[in-house]
Amino acid sequence: MLITGLGVTEEERLADLRRHQTRNCETTKEYLMSYSPAVVFMLKHLKEIGCEVPASNILCAPCDLTRVGGFSPDPGAVVLCAGQFFSQSHMEQTMVHELMHMYDHCRFKVDWSNLRHHACSEIRANNLSGDCRYTRELRRGFVSFTKQHQACVRRQSVISVASNPACPDVETAEKVVNEVWESCSSDTRPFDEVRLIFLSEPSYGFSWPSCRYTSTIL
Ligand SMILES: [Zn+2]
């Protein structure tokens, strides 16, 4: 480790830190791909609809500080921002969030420059990934959200849509999220019942910068 090394330049120290963070990210990624019920569930369903996601399409990489992950529709890759996760469940939620975008892209042929499409996918991803708390409150055949959960999903979705290059301003993002809210917040595919309540217990008193978009989208 160069962290405390004498005679090491700042650049070398940072490069070493990034390598270290990327290695940690890879280790956790591999673990979650094997043992997180939520991630395994998403991967299984992606495979079923013809979009198998190999580990090499989920990349750990350094990012800027404004995001924790991203989804790149072409060629269908998820980016996990090494060093930006404050817990394993934070990374787990981010993976499920981005895999939900991948699911929508594969299943519904999303046009990411269409703000209604993007908004719908964000609502679903924020709703079902555990980004917002109380996902556990989804019940079999009946989606029961607290107001707080709904407000969180809306807020996070507006932030993400507003960051779409095709979105002129936050007001437009809010309008579009409202327009598709009804149909998209009740669309829980591929989750359909209580079995989705398997995310590790998240209990954060704050929210983190949501999406999360790569050079391409989200
Ligand atoms: Zn997103």
Boltz pocket constraint, residues with backbone or C-beta under 6 A from the ligand:
constraints:
  - pocket:
      binder: B
      contacts: [[A, 97], [A, 101], [A, 121], [A, 122], [A, 125], [A, 160], [A, 211], [A, 212], [A, 218]]
      max_distance: 6.0
